Amino acid sequence: MAAARPALRRGQINIFDESRPMWRLFLIFLVPLLLSNVLQAASQTVASIYLGQLIGVHALGAVSGIFPIIFLLISFLIGLSSGSTVLIGQAFGAGNVRAMKRVAGTTLTISLVLGVIVALIGFFLTPDLLRLIRTPSDIFGDATTYAEILFASCPMFFPYLAYTTFIRGTGDSQTPFYVLFVSTVLIAILTPAFILGWAHLPRLGVASAAIAGYIGNSMAFVGLLVLLARRNDPLSFDFEMMRDMRVDLKIFKTVVRLGVPIGLQVIMVALAEIAVITFVNHFGSDATAAYGAVNQIVGYVQFPAISIGIAASIFGAQCIGAKREDKLNSVIRSGVGLNYVIGGLIIAICYIFAWNILGWFVTSKHPLDIAHSLLMITLWSYLLFGNSSVLSGVMRSSGAVFWPTVNGIFAIWAVEVPAAWLLMHKYGIDGIWMGYPIAYVVVLALQFSYYEFFWKRKTHERLI
C-alpha cells in the first residue's frame, strides 16, 4: 500500500481536491509555469532587443544563427528531465518521498555529466558547427564568441534546468517562477551594462548577452537551492541528496527509457531547425535576422502549448501514481480547452500588433517585411501544436513514449522539412514557413488516433 502523500506546502497544487474543478486546478498550476517559460525567454528577448537596437541587425543575426545548435546539444537533457519528472510525479502521487529523492539524485548526476560534455563539444567544435549551417561570413566572428560563452555555461545551467523540473513534478510551479523572475531582472540590467560599459564595466559587444545570462542564471540557481534548504523541502540539496547522486541503475534505466525517445524527438526538432536555418541563410543575413525576430515571437506563442503539455504530463503522472486514472479524462479536457482559450487570445494579439512587436527586434525595412510575412503564415497553427502537446503529454505520463515520439518525428522529417524545401523553390522564403502548419495538422491527427484507438484502452501501472 502506498504511503500517504506528504503534507502540501505553500505553492503545491492538490489535483485530487474534489471541491474545485480540474480546469481551475490546472489554471492555478499553469499560470506560474507559463510565466516561468515567458520569463526564461524574456531574458533572451530583452538581450535580443538590446543587441538589435544598441549594436545592430548583424548582432541579432549572430545570436539567432547559433540557437539551433544550442538547442540540439541540450536535447538529451530536455528528454531526461522530462523522464525524471514523470517518475517524480508518480512517486509524489504515491507518497513515496524516498523514490523522489533517488530519481532527483540520479538525474542531477546525469545532467552535470552532460553539461561538461556539451561544454567540451562547444569549446572545440563551435567554428565547425557554424560553418556546417553556413553562417554568413559577416556575422561569423560574433556568432562564434557568443556560442562559446553559452557552451561554457552548460555545466551550471543543466543541473539548474533539471532541478526546476523536479520541483514542478511535485505540483509546485511557483518556486521556479520566483527564481526566474530574479534572473530575468538581472539579465535585463547586466546586458546593456556590458554593451554600453556602465559603471566602468568593459564593453563586451555581442558577448554581453551571453555573460549576463550566465551570471543571472547562476544566481537564480543558488537562490533556488537556498530557498529549498530553508523550507526543509524533500528535494533540497542536502547530504542525503548528495548520497543519492550515486547513480541508481534501475532508476537510470527507467529515466533513459523514458527520456531518450523524448530527447530524440527534441533532437529531431533541433536538426529540423538547423535545416531550416540553412534554408534561410541562402537568402542572406537580412533573412537570418528576420528568422531570429520571428523565432522570438513564436517562442511566446508556443509557451501556452508547451506549458499546458508539461502540466498535463505532471498531472497525469500524479494521477497514475495515486491510482486515480478516473481523473485523466478531466486532465485532458482541461488542457485542451485552456490551450484554445489562452493560445487563441495570444495569437489574436500577435496578429493585430504584428508590425509593432516585430519593430522591437528589427528596424531595417527589408528584414522587417520578411519577418511580418513569415509571422502571418505560421501563427494560427500553434493552436494545433498545443492540442497535440496535451495528448502526447498525458500519454507520456504513463511511460508510453514510443508512439508519441514516432508520430512527432514523422511529422517533422517526413512532412515539415520536405514541405519547406519544396515550397521554398516555389514561394521563396515564405515557402519555408508553410511547412510548419502542414506538419502540425499531421501530428495532431496522428497523436489523436493513437490516443483514441490504443492508449486510453490500456491499464497504466506505476513505473516506480
Buried (B, 14 or more C-beta within 10 A) or exposed (E): EEEEBBEEBEBBBEBEEEEEEBBEBBBBBBBBBBBBBBBBBBBBBBBBBBBBBBBEBBBBBBBBBBBBBBBBBBBBBBBBBBBBBBBBBBBBBBBBBEBBBBBBBBBBBBBBEBBEBBBBBBEEBBBEBBEEBBBBEEBBBBBBBBBBBBBBBBBBBBBBBBBBBBBBBBBBBBBBBBBBBBBBBBBBEBBBBBBEEEEEEEEBBBBBBBBBBBBBBBBBBEBBBEBBEEBEBBBBBBEEBEEBBEBBEEBBEBBBBBBBBBBBBBBBBBBBBBBBBBBBBEBBBBBBBBBBBBBBBBBBBBBBBBBBBBBBBBBBBBBBBBEEBEBBEBBBBBBBBBBBEBBBEBBEEBEEEBEEBBBBBBBEEBBBBBBBBBBBBBBBBBBBBBBBBBBBBBBBBBBBBEBBBBBBBBBBBEBBBBBBBEBBEEBEBBBBBBBBBBBBBBBBBBBBEBBEEEBBEEEBEBBB
